[in-house]
Amino acid sequence: CRHMSTHKTELTLSDAKDFLSGYFNDDVTSVSEIGGGETSKAFFFKLKDADYVLRVNSHGKENYLKDKFAYQNFTSQNIPIPEVIEIGDVNESLSFCITKKCSGITLDQLDEATNKLLVPKVVAALLEVHQLKVPGTGYGNWGSSGNGRFKSWNEFLNASLGTDEDKLKNVLFYDKDLRDKLKFRIKELIKYCPEERVVIHDDFGFNNTLSDGRKITGVIDWEESIYGDPVRDLARLELWGSEYGFTAEYKKQSKRLGIKLQNFERRLECYKLMIALGSLWFYAYSNQEESYRNMVVTVEGLGI
């Protein structure tokens, strides 16, 4: 299929059952596939009447070690992060992580009306993440040590613009003119982005936030987490769910908490465009033409 991702992790339900049965000596029941993101697959299972999640990917254990770090350092009553039980390798090409299962379902499985009612809870949880004590040193991407890999937020932002264009040289639907327009506008806006050093989930929202319809029951998948300007997290919510009014709620709750939002609109625009730029690159790289063209429409809606 011309629109199918070429970047997904592959593990069948039968393979998952065989792996879990061997790993736990046949104590595993009720194995079912959840699905997964672009770079991983996930399965529910029961072990001695307790519920767990198996995740696998083909990109190594570092991302799962970040989940473990997040559980150990960030979890609280209002930021429920699942406990990491085991991390290891399925085989030479696949790594795995086993966590306790959170109650509830991801926001993208809830209806629109329920999601709108949950907006204040989602924003409150996000703001609580942003008030965490920041571990380690540095900015941008952090590893399992808890240290960021860049000396400043500005350095991270500029480095983020340097995608590997050689990987896209044979992708006919990739629009280099649009890429250049995006980069030009982003460079105009970066100077308004402050050197804040806050814990950012950087993939917070519909796929990675769980709810029982009344409260937030899980914040999962910390592999993209970075240190920097918290408005970046809001930008992702706005880019994928502008109809929910996240920005208005964010402003309201920030004001109540005494959080100043200097150059807020320019920062929000900068991060939305950066996330869109990265998404366009990834959709081209993974041969997802339909998703690419949908993102082009979103970008045009942002005035580019």
N, C-alpha and C positions, 0 to 999 in steps of 0.2 A: 504494500500500500504506500503510495507516494507521501502520505501525510503521517505515516507511523514513525514514532521516535526511533532513532537508531542508537539511543544512548541508555536504554532501560536495562536494569538488572534482570536476569532470567533465572527463575527457580520455580519448578512446578509444585503443585500441591502434593503430589506423590513424593517428590524429592524432599519436601519439607517434613512430611510425615516420617519418612525413612530416617532423616537426620535426627529429628527429635526423639524418635523411638530408640535409636542407637545411643544418643547422648544421655538419655535419662533411663535407660534400661526398661523400655516398654511401659513406663508409667503414664505416658501421655495419651490424652483423649481429646475429642472434639476439636481437631485441627481444621481450621478454615482460613481461606485467603481473605485478607482485608483489601488488598490492592497494594498501593504504594505510590511514591512519587516518581520523578523522572530517574532517580539514581538508586532506588532501593525497592524492595518488595517486603510485605509484612503479612504475618499470619497470627491469628488467635489460636491459643490452645489451653487446655486444662492440665494441671499437674497436681494430683492429690486434692482435688476439689477447689484449687485456687486458680485464678485466671491470669494468663501471661500473654505477652506479645513477643514473637520472634521477628526480627528485622534482619535482612541480608543486603549486602551491596558488594560491588566489585571494585571498590575504591579504597579499601583498607579499613583499619580499626580506629584511626584517629578521630573520625566523626563520632563514633560511639563512645570514645573516651571523653569527648566533650560533653556528651549527655551525662556521663557519670560525674564529671566535674560539676555540671550544672545542678544535678540532684544533690550533691554533697554541699554545694556552696550557696545555691539560690532558692531551694525549695522552702515554701512556707504555706500556711493555711490558705492564703490568697494567691499563691503561685504554686499550685500542685504539680510537681514534676515526678513522673514515675520512677520508682527505684530500679536501678540497673542491677541485675542479678548476675549475669555472665556476659563476657565479651571474648570472642575467639575467632577461629577460622572454620568454615564448613569444609573447604578444600583449598587447593592452591590459588584459586581465583576469587573465592567468595569469603567475606568476613561476616560474622553474625553478632547480634546483641539481643539478649533476652531481658525484658523488663516486666515489672508488674503491670497489669492492665488498669488503666484509669476507668472510672465509671463515665457514663455519658457517651456521646458521639461527637465527631468533628462538626464544626459549624456549617461546613458545606453540605452536610446531610440533613440539616434542619431547614424548615420552610422559611420563606422570606419574612413572614410576620413574626415568627419566634426570634429570628436574627435581629430584627429591628428592636424588639423588646430587650435583647441582650446587649445592645450597643453600650449602655452605661457600664455594664459589668465587664465587657471586653476592654473598654478604655481604662477602667479602674485597675484591672489586672496589668495592663500594659504600663501604666504610670507607676505601679508598684515595682515592676521589673526595673524601671528607670531610676528608682530610688534605692536599689540594692547597693550595698557596699561593693565597690569595684576592686576585684583582686588583681594581683600581679602588676605588670608595668605595660606601657606601650598602648598603641591605638590599632584600630582595624582588626583583622582576623587574629584570633587567639587560638592557641593549641591546648592540648591537654594539661600543659603546665600552668595555664591561666594567664600567660603573658601575650600581649599584643605584638604583632610583627612589624609595626611601623612606629616611627618616632613622633609623628604628629597626625592629626586627623586630615589636614591638608595633604600630607604626603600619601595617605591611604586613598583619598578621593582621586588625586591625579593618577596614582598607579592603577586605579580601577578603570581608567579610560583606555589603558593599553591592552586591549584584547588581541588575541592571536588571529589576525585577519588571513593568514596563509591557509588556515583550515577551512576557509569559506571561499577560496578562489574558484571552485567549481560549482558553487551554489548559485544557480541562475536567478533565483527570486530575491536574492539579498541586495538591498538598495543602498549602495555606497553613498549616494548623495544625501539620503535621509540620515545615514550614520554621521556624515560630516556636519549636517545641520544640528543634530543632537549634541555632538561634541562641542561645537562652537557655542551653543547656548549654555551648556553645562559649565564651560570654562568661564563664561561671563558671570555665572551665579556662584561659583565656588568661593569667591572672596567674601560672600555674605555668611558662610558657614562657620560657626564658632568652634574653637578648640575645646569643646566639651568632651569629657571622658566618662561616659555612662555605659552600663551594660545594655546592649541592643540585641534583641532576639534575631532580628533581620529576616525572619520568615514567619512572623507572628500573624495569625489570622485564620482563614477559613479551613485550611488543611491541617493546621498544627495546634489549634485551640479546641478543646472539648467542653461540652456542656450537657447538663441534664435537662435543659430548657429553662432552668431557673437561675443557675449559678455556673461559674467556670469550674470545671472539674479536672482539667488537665492542660498543661502547656508542654508540648512535646517537641522533639526534633530540634536540638540546639546546635546542629552542625554548622549553620551559617552565622552563628552569633559573633558579634564584633563589639569593640569599644569605640564610642564616638558620640555623635550628636543624636539625641533621642528622637528628633523629628523624623529621622530616617525610617523608624518603625511605623509611624503614622502614615508616611508616604506610601508604604506598601499596602496598608489597609485601604487608603484612598484610591490607589491605582486600580485595585481589583474589586472595590466595593464602594464606589463614590455615591451610590444611591442611598447608603445607610446613614450618612451624616456624621461620620466619625470625627471630622475636623471640628464641627461645632461643639460636639461633646468633649473633645480633647481640650478646646479652648476654655470651655466652662469649668471642667474639673481642674485644669491647670491654674486658672484664676483662683479657685477655691483653695488650692494648695500653695498659692503664692509663687508659682513658677512664672518667670518672665519669659516672653516669647519674642525677643528682638529679631527683626528681619524674618519673621515667621513665614510669610508668604513666599519669599524668595528661596528660603531654605527648603520649604515643602516642594516647590517647583523643581529645584535642583535635584532632589532625591527621587522624585517621581520620574524625571527624565533619565536619571542614571539607572534606575531599576528597569525602565522600559528599554534602554539601550542594551543592557545585559540580557534581557529577555529576548530581544530581537536576535542578538548574536547566538544565544543558545538554541532558539527555534530553528535558525538557519543551520547551525552545526549539527543538530539532531534530525534534520530533514522533516520538520513539522511545518509544512507550508501554510496550512490552514490557520494554525495558531499564530504563525508569523504575520499573516495578513490581518488577522483580528487585532494583533498588537499595533500594527500600522494605523488602523482606524482609531485605536485608543490614543496613540501619539498625536494624530491629526486633531483629535478633540482637545489636546493640551495646547494647541496653538502653534505647532511646529509645521 
